[in-house]
Amino acid sequence: MTQSDSAAAEKPSSPPKKPGRNPVERVIVWGLIAIAGGLAAWEYRAKAGYDSSLEYIQQRVDEVNGAEDTENPTALKMSDVKEHLSGGPAVSEMQKSPLGEKTVNLKWPSLFKQYELILVVNNDTDNAVVYNVRPAVEEGD
């Protein structure tokens, strides 16, 4: 036996390969990751839609309130608001009074928070007044 043969004999062979993960376990883990990603995307869509719509409404209200032409103010029209809604809010309308006003409730579906805007609209002129802007609150509060 030569010296190189004895050195080769003393070297341990490479460690045995670890068995791969069970395919069922991988499917479960990746499924849970996909569900978590979907929930995060759902929440982001609700928040981004609410923020974008609220920003537009606030900008338009500031324009209306800051208008120097008080003879012909540029009113906030509900038709304009509906065109600029984003994120797919649920829109519900209810008659409020015999004076021709209705309440429009905009809700963005979410699992953890409530995103909601309430507008009062004059049916005759389509002018909207921001009645209540609820800040996003945790469900159960």
C-alpha positions as semicolon CSV with decimal commas, in nm:
position;residue;x (nm);y (nm);z (nm)
1;M;0,000;0,000;0,000
2;T;0,138;0,330;-0,095
3;Q;0,109;0,640;0,105
4;S;-0,153;0,793;-0,127
5;D;-0,368;0,479;-0,096
6;S;-0,359;0,493;0,282
7;A;-0,447;0,865;0,281
8;A;-0,744;0,798;0,055
9;A;-0,856;0,518;0,281
10;E;-0,843;0,740;0,589
11;K;-1,044;1,026;0,431
12;P;-1,409;0,998;0,519
13;S;-1,638;0,977;0,224
14;S;-1,874;1,268;0,161
15;P;-2,167;1,284;0,403
16;P;-2,481;1,108;0,290
17;K;-2,731;1,324;0,107
18;K;-3,026;1,447;0,309
19;P;-3,359;1,335;0,173
20;G;-3,557;1,614;0,001
21;R;-3,865;1,764;0,156
22;N;-4,187;1,580;0,131
23;P;-4,386;1,710;-0,171
24;V;-4,703;1,738;0,038
25;E;-4,519;1,955;0,291
26;R;-4,391;2,180;0,011
27;V;-4,741;2,219;-0,134
28;I;-4,880;2,311;0,209
29;V;-4,604;2,566;0,278
30;W;-4,630;2,729;-0,064
31;G;-5,009;2,727;-0,039
32;L;-4,994;2,916;0,292
33;I;-4,745;3,163;0,143
34;A;-4,980;3,220;-0,153
35;I;-5,278;3,274;0,080
36;A;-5,081;3,524;0,291
37;G;-4,975;3,707;-0,026
38;G;-5,334;3,716;-0,149
39;L;-5,458;3,860;0,181
40;A;-5,185;4,125;0,174
41;A;-5,280;4,218;-0,183
42;W;-5,650;4,238;-0,086
43;E;-5,574;4,471;0,205
44;Y;-5,344;4,684;-0,010
45;R;-5,614;4,718;-0,278
46;A;-5,870;4,837;-0,021
47;K;-5,630;5,083;0,142
48;A;-5,494;5,220;-0,186
49;G;-5,845;5,259;-0,333
50;Y;-5,971;5,438;-0,023
51;D;-5,668;5,668;-0,008
52;S;-5,685;5,753;-0,377
53;S;-6,058;5,825;-0,370
54;L;-6,033;6,026;-0,048
55;E;-5,747;6,231;-0,191
56;Y;-5,953;6,318;-0,499
57;I;-6,258;6,412;-0,290
58;Q;-6,051;6,624;-0,051
59;Q;-5,881;6,799;-0,341
60;R;-6,216;6,877;-0,503
61;V;-6,366;6,998;-0,171
62;D;-6,066;7,229;-0,124
63;E;-6,117;7,363;-0,478
64;V;-6,487;7,424;-0,412
65;N;-6,422;7,591;-0,076
66;G;-6,141;7,803;-0,216
67;A;-6,326;7,916;-0,527
68;E;-6,321;8,292;-0,562
69;D;-6,620;8,293;-0,796
70;T;-6,898;8,263;-0,538
71;E;-7,161;8,340;-0,800
72;N;-7,092;8,016;-0,991
73;P;-6,913;7,781;-0,757
74;T;-6,775;7,462;-0,903
75;A;-6,967;7,208;-0,701
76;L;-6,851;6,860;-0,618
77;K;-7,065;6,641;-0,842
78;M;-7,144;6,285;-0,745
79;S;-7,101;6,180;-1,107
80;D;-6,740;6,308;-1,091
81;V;-6,682;6,128;-0,763
82;K;-6,807;5,799;-0,910
83;E;-6,573;5,838;-1,209
84;H;-6,272;5,879;-0,981
85;L;-6,345;5,599;-0,734
86;S;-6,077;5,336;-0,729
87;G;-6,038;5,003;-0,558
88;G;-6,391;4,883;-0,624
89;P;-6,590;5,016;-0,328
90;A;-6,935;4,885;-0,250
91;V;-7,174;5,172;-0,319
92;S;-7,507;5,182;-0,139
93;E;-7,760;5,462;-0,178
94;M;-8,049;5,541;0,053
95;Q;-8,312;5,814;0,041
96;K;-8,253;6,043;0,335
97;S;-8,523;6,304;0,325
98;P;-8,826;6,416;0,127
99;L;-8,619;6,720;0,019
100;G;-8,453;6,515;-0,252
101;E;-8,135;6,416;-0,074
102;K;-7,987;6,072;-0,059
103;T;-7,703;5,923;0,135
104;V;-7,431;5,746;-0,058
105;N;-7,219;5,509;0,145
106;L;-6,887;5,396;-0,005
107;K;-6,718;5,099;0,160
108;W;-6,397;4,932;0,053
109;P;-6,400;4,564;0,151
110;S;-6,125;4,473;0,394
111;L;-6,061;4,201;0,648
112;F;-5,891;4,403;0,919
113;K;-6,003;4,766;0,885
114;Q;-6,315;4,953;0,780
115;Y;-6,265;5,203;0,497
116;E;-6,579;5,410;0,448
117;L;-6,696;5,745;0,309
118;I;-7,049;5,881;0,350
119;L;-7,176;6,150;0,113
120;V;-7,505;6,337;0,103
121;V;-7,619;6,404;-0,253
122;N;-7,890;6,636;-0,380
123;N;-8,086;6,436;-0,638
124;D;-8,183;6,745;-0,839
125;T;-7,836;6,895;-0,886
126;D;-7,612;6,589;-0,834
127;N;-7,409;6,801;-0,589
128;A;-7,240;6,598;-0,319
129;V;-7,153;6,711;0,029
130;V;-6,902;6,514;0,231
131;Y;-7,106;6,422;0,534
132;N;-6,875;6,188;0,716
133;V;-6,531;6,058;0,647
134;R;-6,461;5,778;0,884
135;P;-6,095;5,717;0,941
136;A;-5,984;5,364;0,883
137;V;-6,054;5,186;1,212
138;E;-5,971;4,841;1,334
139;E;-6,262;4,600;1,313
140;G;-6,422;4,553;1,653
141;D;-6,346;4,909;1,775
